[in-house]
């Protein structure tokens, strides 16, 4: 199932916040149709050009935004450490809600992949009456288990790359400790150390993604500004477990009345299936779609097809 054709934005703009952040947003599709909010991964990644193409522009009013510190939002974490100030999950939720109000949207469906799935859940907890439904792919909750696995246990499957990752911050302890160790280097104030840490961090991220035989290197990590900004924001959030207390999975039953479609591959070193499974068990109205194989990317292959089907399923039921 191919992606939908690329369309030009209907509107675009920036939310200028009093704390100095300017959050980029754009809308696509049909403004007379129900709204679908897109939340990208990372954190710190930015909306990929292909992401809106997962949703039928004749069925959805598509809203995309670049979260603080990444994409076209300013300041960018690849340029300045100022982008890390006032940059927490609560700030992102506040940005989302302000955008909803500015666009005059009463309620919307929310799509999030990888980190975006965490942010979607956090937003739904904060604004359940505004969340009409969720599509979560490569499902995360940014729990201690997930972070320890991604930067610890996953090394058992990729020992060569993991050895290099550990060598990049030998003072770090495998697991969440690597986010802290790399984070210190990425904010050291010494450009050479920061750039080397960004390269080493992103090489591990790329190695984990390449477990998917269909994956193609995006080239994003080859751009220093992107890799430095991405690594800085990721380590800031992950060393703090995204400031989510209590953990999302411990309060997941509060989302039980929100329709949700959860999509995950059977083997994903970035997002183990157990998170999607536990969330599904806590949300009786949810549907869990398990894709065979080792997949993570949602912009190609079976995962993208499942997201497209989920979007059409919601649209057809409205």
N, C-alpha and C positions, 0 to 999 in steps of 0.2 A: 504494500500500500504506500504510494508515494506521498511526500509532503504536499501541502497545498501550495499553489503559486504564491510567489512573493508579491505583496501589495505595499503601496506607499502609505506612510502614516497619515491618518486623518488630522491628527493634532499632535503637537509635541510641545514640551515646555520644561520648566524647572520649578521645583518647590524650593524657594529660598528660605532657609530656616534662620532663626535668630542666633543659633550657635555657630553659624558660619558655613554650614553644609548647604549645598545646592544639589538637589536630587533630580536627575533627568527622568522624564517619563514620555511615553507616546501611546497613542491609541490607533487601532486598526480595525478593519472589519465593518460591521453594520451597527451604528449607534442605536438603532431601534431594537436590537436584539439583546438578550441577557448578557451581562458583563462577565468576562473571564479574566481574572488577574493572573499574571505570570510572575513567578518568583524564581529567580535563577539560583544556581548553586554557588559553591565556593566554601564559605562566604568570600566575597571580593571578586567574583568572576565577571559579572555583567551579563546583560541579555545578549545571547548569540542571535545573529540575523536569522537563523533557521528556526529559532524557538517559536515565534508566532505562527509559523507555517504548520505547526502541529494541529491547529484548530481551523475549522471551516470559517472563512471570513463572511460567508453568507448567513451563518448561524450564530455568530458571536460578535459582541463588541469587545475586542481584545485590548487589554490594558497591560502595558509592560513598563517596568521601572528598573533603573540601575540602583542597587542599594548603595548606601554610604561607602565611600572609599574606592569604588570600582566603576568600571564601564565609563559612561560619559558624565557621571556625577563628579562634583568637585567639592573639596579638594580630593585629588586622587592619591591613594596610598603609595603609589609608585613614585610620586613627586615629593611628598612631604609627610612627616609623622603627624602633622596637624590633622590628617584624615582619620587618625585613630582616636582622636578626642571626641567625646560625645558620640561614640560609635558602639552601641550595644544592641541587643535584641529588642529591648524596650524602645530604643530610638527608632529602629526600623519599623516596629509596629505603629508607632506614632506617625511616621512618614506615610505608611500605607493608609492609615485612617484619614489623614489630612488630604491625601490624594483622592480618596473616595468622595469626601465631602466637596472638594473643589470641582470634581467632575459631575457632581449631582447624581451619584449612583446610590440607590437605596440599599442594595445588597448585591453581592457577586459570588460567583464560583471562583475557587482558587486552585491554581495548578502550581505545584512545586516539585522540583526534582533534586535529589541529593540534599544538600543543605537547604534548598528551597522547600523541601518537604518538612523539615524542622520548623522553618519560619512560618509555613502555612498553618501548622498545628498551633504554634504559639499565638498567631493572629486569631485563630478560631477560638482559642481559650479566652482571649481578651475581648473578642467581638463575635460571640456566637450568633447573635441575632442578625449580623450582617453577612454571615458565611452561609450561603445557600447550599453548598456542596464542595467537596474537595476531590481533586485527582492528585495523588501522591505517587511519584515514580522514584525508583532507587531510594527507598524509604529510609530516612534517618530520624533520630530524635536527639542527636548530639549528646548521647549518654556517655558516662565514664567507660562502660564496656565497649562502645563503638570506637571511641578515641583510642583506648588501649589496644584494641584489635588492629585498627588501621595503621597505627604507628608502633606496633609491637608484634602481635600474633600473626599478622599478614606476612611478616618477614620469613616465616617458616615456608611459605610458598615461593618466595622470591629472595633466596638467601644472598645471591650475588649483589642485587640492587640494594638490599637492606643493609648489607655490610658497608656499602658506600654511604648510605644514608646515616648510619650510626657514626661513621668516621667524620661526617660533616659537623657534628656537634658531640664530641666524645664525652663531654661532661654530662650529657643528657641520659636519663633513664628511659629505656624502651617503654612506649606507651605515651600517656599524657605528658610525661616528663620531657619528651622530645619537642613537643609544642612549646614548652617553657624555655628549653635550651635554645632552640632555633629562634624563638621570639626575642630573646635577649640579644642574640647576634644581629637580628634584622633591625633592631632599634639601637644599635651600639653607637651610632654617630660616626663610625668609620666606614666610609663608602666601600672599600675593598672587602671588608668583612661582611657587610650587608649584601653586596652583590653575590659573593660566593655562597652565602647562606641561602639566598633566594634560588640560585641555580641548583644547589643540592636538594633543597626541599622540593622543588618542582620536578626534578629528575625522579624522585620517589613517587610523586603523584602520577607522573606519566607512566612509570613502570607498572603501577597498580592498574591503571586504565588499560594498558596494552595486554593485560591478561585476556581481554576480550579479543578473539581472533578477528572480529570484524572492524575493530577500532583502527582508525587512521590518526596519526599524530596531527593535532590541530594546528601546530605551529605557534599557538599563543604563548607557550612557555619559552619560546625562543626570543620573544620580545622582552627586553630587560624591564621596561616600565611595567608591563603586565605582570611578569613573574615576581618582581619585587613587591608590587602592590598586593597581589594575590596572597603571597606568602605572609606578608605582614598582617593582613586582615584575618586570614585563616588561623594563624598562631595566636592572635589576640583573642579570638572567639573560643578556640578549642582549649587553650590553657585555662580558660574560665568556664568551660562547659556551657558557653553561651549564656551564662548568668541565668540558667533555667532552674529554678528551685520552687517547688519540688520538681524532680525530673518529669518530663512529659509523659513517659509511659506509666508513671505512678498515678497520673490524673487523667489518663486517656478516657476513662469511662464517662467523664464529663462531656465528651464529644459524641456520645452514643446516638444522639438524635440527628446528627448531621450526616447526610448521605455522603459516602466516600467510596472511591475506587482506588485500591492500593495495588501497585505494580512493582514487581521485583523479580530479578532473575534468581534462579536456584543457587548459583554460586557467584557472589559479588564480593570481592575483597574490600571494596569501599563501603558497601552497605549490606552487611549480612542479613539474610532473609529473616532471622529471628525477630528483628525489630518490626518488620511488616506483619509477621505472624502474631506477635503480642498485641500490636495495635488493632489488628483485625478481631482478635478474641475479645478485646475491650469495647469494640464498636459493632454491635450485632447487625446494624444496617449496612455495614461496609461489605464490599466485594473484594476478594483478594485474587489477583491474577499473577500466577507464577510462571515465568518464562524459562524454559530449559536452557542450560548452558551458563557460561560465565560472561555476563553482560553488565554494562553500567551505563553506557552512553544512550541517551534518550532521543537523539536526533537522527538515528539511522537504525535499520534492522528491526528485529521483533519488538524491542521496547518502544520504539517510535510508533509502530503499528498499533500496539496496545494503547498508547496514549491517545492516538487519533480515534480509535474505536471508543474509548472512554468518553472523549469529548462529544462525539456524535451521540452516544447513548444518553448522556445528560441532556443534550440539546433536543433530542427527539422526545424526551419525556416531559419537557417543559410545556 
